[in-house]
Amino acid sequence: MADEIKNAAEEEETTVATETAVADPVAEESVQEAPAAAAETPAQGEVVMSEEERKAAEKAEKQRQKEELKRLKEEARAKALYVDKSYDPVEYDPQYILMVNNLKKYFPIKDGVFARTVGYVRAVDGVTFNLKRGTTMGLVGESGCGKTTTGRVILRLSGEKTAGQVLFNGEEVYDKTPAEMRALRTKMQIVFQDPFSSLSPRLPVGEIIGEAVREHKLVPKEEYNDYIDDIMDKCGLQPFHKYRYPHEFSGGQRQRICIARALALNPEFVVCDEPVSALDVSIQAQIINLLKELQEHFKLTYLFISHDLSVVEHISDSVGVMYLGNLVEYGTTEEIFSNPLHPYTKALFSAIPVPDPTVKMNRIILEGSIPSPANPPEGCKFHTRCPYATEECKHVAPCQREIEPGHYVVCHLYNK
Amino acid sequence: MAHKDNGYLSAKESRRISRENKKVTDKLEKQYRRKNVPEDEFLTKLDNPDNALEVRDLHTYFFTDMGVVKSVDGISFDVPIGKTVGIVGESGCGKSVTSLSIMQLLQRPQGQIVSGEIRLNTGDKVYDIAKINAQTVQKLRGRYMSMIFQEPMTSLNPVFRIGDQVDEVLQLHFPGVPLDQIKARTIELLNMAGIANAEGVYRMFPHELSGGMRQRVMIAIALACSPRLIIADEPTTALDVTIQAQILDLLRNLKDKINSSIMLITHDLGVIAEMADYVVVMYSGRIVEQGTAEEIFAHPAHPYTIGLMASKPVVGKKIDKLYSIPGKVPNPVNMPDYCYFRDRCEMKLDRCNGEYPCEINISPTHKVSCYRFYDKKEGE
């Protein structure tokens, strides 16, 4: 909503600016014209004629202005609606369970009586990464940078993608028919952020965990009960919890239920969307340990989305840093944490409070806040807050390049 | 009595509890509502004149229909002038209730300060906030002590402009000052809080600002009268890491500028380590350990503090498995009569079955409530 308002206001601003810009030369022209006409043609009739001519000229000028304005508006509109769908297709590499190539997801902004699309919120704007089988990738960034949307778009949970490729085991997720998609859903699961709103309050826990298992006929009917007990046991829940309802559990226990629900389908890939953010420190540790144990046991691959960098460092093998819909840096955890390259990553890491009063951090404090994704800055999206921004950064968007094997960064500073 | 096994109450039982509660709360409410009481009644003396705030044996209870919840059960600590005191603990341990007790902003009539003393140093006079009445505390709140709340999204009034909300504090505490002077001061405050376009923000509504900007406005409101004590209740929990760094930096600088004290409440040990001079660790309504930040972080003594530190992953330290404290927090309605942490403690001794341990001084500033340090005390 706020974005729309801002967008509309800015559009208005530009139109006002063009109006004045167009009006100025007109005023000059008419001033020049008037004395010239008076000097050359002193006769009465001709003066009338010239006045008529002038009126006609003024009219034409106004018409021209109008058209100019219309053209500018249309240009602005076309720019707001422009979607670059091009990408270089990637070849499937069997070591990667998930390959994401230039993935984009734009949400339309509707306005006016006919709810026309007036622009896009560029939530995910070109994200490229590969995820190895059995590893964990952490995705970090400020709120509103598109972490959660990336996770959801990979699972095909928020409608169609705008552009790009999502290859899961070498197959494009968005090319599946609904029936194929249903089968694929058992292979990729998600654990949501808020364990208080992601469990149905009207179903007993056994049903929450087992509903999908029954629906997909994963186990024979006679083994069903034992299977649910087994999954619950692995996630640290007691068998008698099956008959209780979610409101009888604490936050940590609920998150265990969410994890059990995801794992009951025996998935290969799980998106963990801030699974510990809503929990207390001591409960956080329990859930993180549980996730690690289950990964070893079931050979899972995680995409771990979080804004807590210390948790991400602990659990991940590789880390991606997002800023305003872009993956600005991506590499192994050791590489990223020991040698952050992108200025945003550096600032983000320097802002982590260290629980040791003797350590005095050399803070890089970023000015301002994150720009609106409906109206992102031109060129490199980080240039408005970047301490090293150059003229080039303001106009040319940088592309992803590999600085060291497996360490990718999107920044002009590393072009050489 | 409540059924201990399942926690469910019959309607009859619940009515009886509620009747009994009403007797107690009515009496306390009557005392709080008194009018035109001579001020001398609330004046007291400080143990140490260098303290901005002294809390002594504070008990804050909530009289609910399920029974009495002892949210704060006998805590004592000092906030020295010009220093920052950090209070840490899990959710539900009584951190926020402590701060609300100091501000007299508890949910009345259920929430009541039952006993204890809160001595606030206002310069020439010292008030005991635990026994104060509503009329007097209004003159102190905002003037000598103020609070920054956790949620900048909900703590500003959405229907008033930012300027009016900052002006209000100044108008209340400095009646008779002309409006243009108040406006000038407000703009100065907004500038001080690091808002670039102060004149513009003065005319804006809260929804036009981002979370970080709103928290800056809250800080401007809290600092309006240069209070002696600023209570910051999880000021950065709702904000991003980069914005958190900005806000903490701002708080630290402003505190020095107006020479006031900060009581910082948070569950993030990293924030505490960075900001606080003294640390208070709370568990289930009691203080289990307190001392200077160096003491607490270098030599944590209480098993709960040790567990809390071990359960948080630290950037740069690679460990295989995080420590997690076993068990869970005891039920606040039926507190055990032994050490509250005994059932979760991995270092417990035989004597831990005794009554709740008292505070033991390990060093002049470092105090801990744990039986593991009783030998040391007896040896001296």
Interface residues (C-beta under 8 A of the other chain):
Chain A: A2 E142 S143 S250 D280 V281 S282 I283 Q284 A285 Q286 I288 N289 K292 H307 L309 S310 V311 E313 H314 F337 A347 L348 F349 S350 A351 I352 P353 V354 P355 D356 P357 T358 V359 M361 R363 I365 L366 S369
Chain B: E90 S91 H207 E208 S210 G212 M213 D240 V241 T242 I243 Q244 A245 Q246 L248 D249 H267 D268 L269 G270 V271 I272 A273 E274 A276 A293 E294 F297 A298 G307 L308 M309 S311 K312 P313 V314 V315 G316 I319 K321 L322 Y323 S324 I325 K328
